[in-house]
Amino acid sequence: MILLDAIDHFPTTMPQPFEGKKVSSIELKNLISAATSEKKRVIVFFGANWCPDAQCLEAVMQLPSVKTFCDHHFSVIHVDVGDYDTNMHLMPEVGLPVQEGIPRLVIIDLRGKPINLATNDQWRSARDSSSQDIFNYLQMYAIDDTDN
Protein backbone atom coordinates (compact mmCIF):
# COMPACT_ATOMS: atom_id res chain seq x y z
CA MET A 1 0.00 0.00 0.00
CA ILE A 2 1.09 3.54 -0.75
CA LEU A 3 1.29 5.72 2.33
CA LEU A 4 0.24 9.35 2.47
CA ASP A 5 3.10 11.77 3.04
CA ALA A 6 3.83 15.33 4.13
CA ILE A 7 2.30 16.92 1.01
CA ASP A 8 -1.09 15.39 1.78
CA HIS A 9 -2.78 18.04 3.91
CA PHE A 10 -6.53 18.15 4.47
CA PRO A 11 -8.00 21.36 2.98
CA THR A 12 -9.19 24.21 5.18
CA THR A 13 -12.30 24.57 3.00
CA MET A 14 -14.17 21.40 2.17
CA PRO A 15 -14.74 20.64 -1.52
CA GLN A 16 -18.19 20.76 -3.08
CA PRO A 17 -17.92 18.63 -6.22
CA PHE A 18 -21.61 18.01 -6.83
CA GLU A 19 -23.19 20.31 -9.40
CA GLY A 20 -26.89 19.44 -9.17
CA LYS A 21 -26.84 18.05 -12.70
CA LYS A 22 -29.41 15.44 -13.63
CA VAL A 23 -27.86 12.39 -15.27
CA SER A 24 -29.77 9.94 -17.45
CA SER A 25 -29.20 6.19 -17.40
CA ILE A 26 -27.81 6.43 -20.92
CA GLU A 27 -25.36 9.18 -19.92
CA LEU A 28 -24.15 7.10 -16.98
CA LYS A 29 -23.68 4.01 -19.17
CA ASN A 30 -21.80 6.09 -21.75
CA LEU A 31 -19.51 7.59 -19.08
CA ILE A 32 -18.77 4.12 -17.70
CA SER A 33 -18.15 2.73 -21.18
CA ALA A 34 -15.78 5.59 -22.08
CA ALA A 35 -13.80 5.13 -18.87
CA THR A 36 -13.51 1.37 -19.16
CA SER A 37 -12.36 1.71 -22.78
CA GLU A 38 -9.42 3.69 -21.34
CA LYS A 39 -8.64 0.64 -19.16
CA LYS A 40 -9.64 2.41 -15.98
CA ARG A 41 -12.05 1.28 -13.33
CA VAL A 42 -14.87 3.70 -12.60
CA ILE A 43 -15.85 5.21 -9.28
CA VAL A 44 -19.48 6.27 -9.34
CA PHE A 45 -19.61 8.68 -6.41
CA PHE A 46 -23.16 9.26 -5.17
CA GLY A 47 -23.28 12.25 -2.83
CA ALA A 48 -24.34 15.83 -2.21
CA ASN A 49 -22.54 19.01 -1.18
CA TRP A 50 -24.55 19.25 2.06
CA CYS A 51 -23.17 15.86 3.21
CA PRO A 52 -20.06 16.17 5.41
CA ASP A 53 -19.08 12.55 4.71
CA ALA A 54 -19.20 13.17 0.94
CA GLN A 55 -17.08 16.29 1.46
CA CYS A 56 -14.62 14.27 3.55
CA LEU A 57 -14.30 11.56 0.90
CA GLU A 58 -13.79 14.14 -1.83
CA ALA A 59 -11.19 15.98 0.26
CA VAL A 60 -9.21 12.75 0.66
CA MET A 61 -9.56 11.97 -3.05
CA GLN A 62 -8.07 15.42 -3.80
CA LEU A 63 -4.98 14.94 -1.61
CA PRO A 64 -1.99 15.00 -3.98
CA SER A 65 -0.92 11.37 -3.44
CA VAL A 66 -4.48 10.07 -3.66
CA LYS A 67 -5.36 12.22 -6.67
CA THR A 68 -2.30 11.03 -8.59
CA PHE A 69 -3.16 7.43 -7.78
CA CYS A 70 -6.84 7.82 -8.66
CA ASP A 71 -6.09 9.67 -11.90
CA HIS A 72 -3.98 6.70 -12.97
CA HIS A 73 -6.38 3.92 -11.94
CA PHE A 74 -9.90 5.35 -11.99
CA SER A 75 -12.31 7.62 -13.74
CA VAL A 76 -14.53 9.32 -11.15
CA ILE A 77 -18.13 10.22 -11.92
CA HIS A 78 -19.87 12.45 -9.37
CA VAL A 79 -23.61 11.87 -9.16
CA ASP A 80 -25.51 14.48 -7.14
CA VAL A 81 -28.50 13.04 -5.28
CA GLY A 82 -29.68 16.45 -4.06
CA ASP A 83 -31.99 15.94 -1.08
CA TYR A 84 -32.56 12.34 -2.17
CA ASP A 85 -34.70 13.72 -5.00
CA THR A 86 -32.21 13.77 -7.89
CA ASN A 87 -30.56 10.91 -9.77
CA MET A 88 -31.78 8.28 -7.33
CA HIS A 89 -32.91 6.19 -10.31
CA LEU A 90 -29.23 5.60 -11.13
CA MET A 91 -28.49 3.59 -7.99
CA PRO A 92 -30.04 0.36 -9.36
CA GLU A 93 -28.08 0.91 -12.59
CA VAL A 94 -24.90 0.15 -10.61
CA GLY A 95 -26.35 -2.51 -8.35
CA LEU A 96 -27.48 -0.44 -5.35
CA PRO A 97 -31.00 -0.45 -3.99
CA VAL A 98 -32.60 2.99 -4.00
CA GLN A 99 -32.07 4.05 -0.44
CA GLU A 100 -31.03 6.96 1.64
CA GLY A 101 -27.56 7.12 3.01
CA ILE A 102 -24.69 8.76 1.21
CA PRO A 103 -21.99 8.91 0.19
CA ARG A 104 -21.74 5.75 -1.83
CA LEU A 105 -18.69 4.86 -3.91
CA VAL A 106 -19.51 2.14 -6.40
CA ILE A 107 -16.43 0.81 -8.16
CA ILE A 108 -17.02 -0.63 -11.62
CA ASP A 109 -14.57 -3.06 -13.23
CA LEU A 110 -13.57 -3.13 -16.89
CA ARG A 111 -16.47 -5.45 -17.68
CA GLY A 112 -18.91 -2.83 -16.38
CA LYS A 113 -19.72 -4.75 -13.19
CA PRO A 114 -19.75 -3.32 -9.66
CA ILE A 115 -17.10 -4.95 -7.46
CA ASN A 116 -17.53 -3.34 -4.04
CA LEU A 117 -21.26 -3.55 -3.29
CA ALA A 118 -20.66 -5.40 -0.01
CA THR A 119 -18.52 -2.59 1.42
CA ASN A 120 -19.57 0.72 -0.16
CA ASP A 121 -22.00 1.71 2.61
CA GLN A 122 -19.14 2.12 5.09
CA TRP A 123 -18.45 5.59 3.70
CA ARG A 124 -21.71 6.96 5.10
CA SER A 125 -19.53 7.66 8.13
CA ALA A 126 -16.36 8.64 6.26
CA ARG A 127 -15.60 11.31 8.86
CA ASP A 128 -14.79 8.50 11.28
CA SER A 129 -12.10 7.07 8.98
CA SER A 130 -8.58 8.31 8.58
CA SER A 131 -7.37 9.64 5.24
CA GLN A 132 -5.04 6.65 5.04
CA ASP A 133 -7.92 4.20 5.62
CA ILE A 134 -9.87 5.77 2.75
CA PHE A 135 -6.80 5.70 0.50
CA ASN A 136 -6.12 2.05 1.41
CA TYR A 137 -9.69 1.17 0.41
CA LEU A 138 -9.24 2.80 -2.99
CA GLN A 139 -5.93 1.01 -3.47
CA MET A 140 -7.61 -2.34 -2.82
CA TYR A 141 -9.84 -1.75 -5.84
CA ALA A 142 -7.26 -0.43 -8.28
CA ILE A 143 -6.85 -2.17 -11.62
CA ASP A 144 -5.27 -5.59 -11.45
CA ASP A 145 -4.50 -8.50 -13.74
CA THR A 146 -8.00 -10.01 -13.40
CA ASP A 147 -9.47 -7.15 -15.45
CA ASN A 148 -9.41 -7.92 -19.13
Long-range contacts (C-beta under 8 A, 24 or more apart in sequence): 1-135, 1-136, 1-139, 2-65, 2-69, 2-135, 2-139, 3-132, 4-63, 4-65, 4-66, 4-131, 4-132, 4-135, 5-65, 7-64, 7-65, 8-63, 8-64, 8-65, 8-66, 8-131, 9-63, 10-59, 10-60, 10-63, 10-131, 11-59, 11-62, 14-52, 14-55, 14-56, 14-58, 14-59, 15-55, 15-58, 15-59, 15-62, 16-49, 16-55, 17-45, 17-47, 17-49, 17-58, 17-78, 18-47, 18-48, 18-49, 18-54, 18-78, 18-79, 18-80, 19-78, 19-80, 20-80, 20-82, 20-86, 21-80, 22-86, 22-87, 23-79, 23-87, 23-90, 25-89, 25-90, 25-93, 28-77, 28-79, 28-90, 28-93, 28-94, 29-93, 31-75, 31-77, 32-77, 32-108, 32-112, 33-112, 34-75, 35-74, 35-75, 35-77, 35-108, 36-108, 36-109, 36-110, 36-111, 36-112, 38-75, 39-110, 39-143, 39-147, 40-73, 40-74, 40-75, 40-143, 41-73, 41-74, 41-75, 41-107, 41-108, 41-109, 41-110, 41-115, 41-141, 41-142, 41-143, 41-147, 42-74, 42-75, 42-76, 42-77, 42-107, 42-108, 43-70, 43-74, 43-75, 43-76, 43-77, 43-105, 43-106, 43-107, 43-108, 43-138, 44-77, 44-79, 44-90, 44-94, 44-104, 44-105, 44-106, 44-107, 44-108, 45-76, 45-77, 45-78, 45-79, 45-103, 45-104, 45-105, 46-79, 46-81, 46-87, 46-90, 46-91, 46-96, 46-102, 46-103, 46-104, 46-105, 46-106, 47-78, 47-79, 47-80, 47-81, 47-102, 47-103, 47-104, 48-80, 48-81, 48-82, 48-83, 48-102, 49-80, 50-83, 51-102, 51-103, 52-127, 53-102, 53-103, 53-123, 53-124, 53-125, 53-126, 53-127, 54-102, 54-103, 54-126, 56-126, 56-127, 57-103, 57-105, 57-123, 57-126, 57-134, 60-126, 60-131, 60-134, 60-135, 61-134, 61-138, 63-131, 63-135, 65-135, 66-131, 66-134, 66-135, 66-138, 69-135, 69-138, 69-139, 69-142, 70-138, 73-138, 73-142, 73-143, 74-107, 74-138, 74-142, 96-120, 107-141, 109-147, 110-143, 110-147, 110-148, 111-147, 115-141, 116-141
